[in-house]
Amino acid sequence: MQERAAVGLTLIETFWNFFLWQKWGKTLQKGQKRGKKRVDYRSLLFSLMMFNTLKNK
């Protein structure tokens, strides 16, 4: 039962990350001159790392 819940959470997380990534893409195009790109890239990497750790458990 716990594994099933974890899989559901990871699925929700991937969809949420995809939605956030699309949102970030729009903000990146707007705020590329301000150097916001690096921060968004780091947060995306962090979310990917979190997803991988959850997936491996």
C-alpha positions in Angstrom: 0.0 0.0 0.0 2.8 2.4 0.9 4.6 1.7 -2.4 1.4 2.4 -4.3 1.1 5.8 -2.5 4.7 6.6 -3.3 4.2 5.8 -7.0 1.1 8.1 -7.0 3.1 10.8 -5.4 5.9 10.6 -7.9 3.4 10.7 -10.7 1.8 13.8 -9.3 5.3 15.3 -8.8 6.3 14.6 -12.4 3.1 16.3 -13.7 3.6 19.2 -11.3 7.3 19.6 -12.3 6.3 19.5 -15.9 3.7 22.3 -15.3 6.3 24.3 -13.3 8.9 23.7 -16.1 6.4 25.2 -18.7 5.8 28.1 -16.4 9.5 28.6 -15.9 10.0 28.6 -19.6 7.7 31.5 -20.0 9.4 33.4 -17.2 12.8 32.5 -18.6 12.0 34.2 -21.9 10.9 37.3 -20.0 13.6 37.5 -17.4 16.6 36.1 -19.2 18.4 39.5 -19.1 18.1 39.6 -15.3 20.0 36.3 -14.9 17.1 34.4 -13.5 18.0 31.4 -15.7 20.6 30.0 -13.3 18.2 29.9 -10.3 15.5 28.1 -12.3 18.0 25.6 -13.6 19.2 24.8 -10.1 15.7 24.4 -8.8 14.9 22.1 -11.8 17.9 20.0 -11.0 16.9 19.8 -7.4 13.4 18.6 -8.3 14.9 16.0 -10.6 17.2 14.8 -7.9 14.3 14.6 -5.4 12.2 12.7 -8.0 15.1 10.2 -8.6 15.5 9.6 -4.9 11.8 9.0 -4.4 11.7 6.7 -7.5 14.6 4.6 -6.2 13.0 3.9 -2.8 
